Amino acid sequence: MNSVISVETAICSEHQRLIAECERALGTWNEHRAEFCKFYPITKEAGNELLRLQANYARAYTVLARHEHNCSFCQLVSRAGERASEISSDTYFESIV
């Protein structure tokens, strides 16, 4: 049995949770933004709500970015992915020549 873990299957559960949280915050912000754009003019309360939702997304994205920077497992997976990408690029260019 092969015990090698590929970059695609290596998962940091905290990273996955933070990505899901970030996607939820972005989705909520986008949904409300689309809904509020249907109505003119946008009230002060609606504008404040959009700013709050945008801040929630920015906060979630920042937490995700910090995690990626500080998590040694995520850094390892990222470096491995970069190397795999370089190898496949080199193979592609060698096949062209």
C-alpha positions in Angstrom: 0.0 0.0 0.0 1.3 3.5 -0.9 1.8 5.6 2.2 2.8 8.8 0.3 0.4 11.7 0.9 -0.2 13.8 -2.2 -0.5 17.6 -2.0 -4.1 17.4 -3.1 -5.2 15.1 -0.3 -3.2 16.7 2.5 -5.6 18.7 4.6 -5.3 21.0 7.6 -8.6 20.8 9.3 -8.2 24.3 10.8 -7.4 25.7 7.3 -10.5 24.0 5.9 -12.7 25.5 8.7 -11.3 29.0 8.1 -11.9 28.7 4.3 -15.5 27.7 4.9 -15.9 30.6 7.3 -14.4 33.0 4.8 -16.6 31.7 2.0 -19.7 32.0 4.2 -18.9 35.6 5.1 -18.2 36.5 1.5 -21.5 34.8 0.4 -23.5 36.6 3.0 -22.0 39.9 2.0 -22.6 39.3 -1.7 -26.2 38.2 -1.1 -27.0 41.3 0.9 -25.2 43.6 -1.5 -27.2 42.2 -4.4 -30.4 42.5 -2.4 -29.7 46.1 -1.3 -28.7 47.1 -4.8 -32.3 46.4 -6.0 -33.5 49.2 -3.8 -32.8 52.9 -4.4 -31.7 54.8 -2.5 -29.8 52.7 -0.1 -30.7 53.7 3.5 -28.1 54.5 6.1 -29.1 51.3 8.0 -28.6 49.2 4.8 -25.2 50.9 4.2 -24.1 50.2 7.7 -25.2 46.6 7.4 -23.1 46.2 4.2 -20.1 47.7 5.9 -20.6 45.3 8.9 -20.8 42.4 6.5 -17.7 43.6 4.5 -15.8 43.9 7.8 -16.8 40.3 8.8 -15.5 39.0 5.5 -12.2 41.1 5.8 -11.8 39.7 9.3 -12.3 36.1 8.2 -9.9 36.5 5.3 -7.3 38.0 7.6 -7.6 35.1 10.0 -7.2 32.7 7.1 -4.2 34.5 5.8 -2.5 34.6 9.2 -3.2 30.9 9.6 -1.6 30.1 6.3 1.4 32.2 7.3 1.8 30.6 10.8 0.8 27.0 10.3 3.8 24.8 9.5 1.6 22.1 7.9 -0.1 24.6 5.5 3.3 26.1 4.6 4.7 22.6 3.9 1.7 21.8 1.7 2.0 25.1 -0.1 5.7 24.5 -0.8 5.0 21.0 -2.0 2.3 22.4 -4.3 4.7 25.0 -5.7 7.3 22.3 -6.4 4.8 20.1 -8.1 3.7 23.0 -10.2 7.3 23.8 -11.2 7.9 20.2 -12.1 4.8 20.0 -14.3 5.7 23.3 -16.0 9.3 22.0 -16.7 7.9 18.8 -18.1 5.5 20.7 -20.3 8.1 23.1 -21.7 10.6 20.2 -22.2 7.9 18.4 -24.3 7.4 21.4 -26.5 11.1 21.8 -27.3 
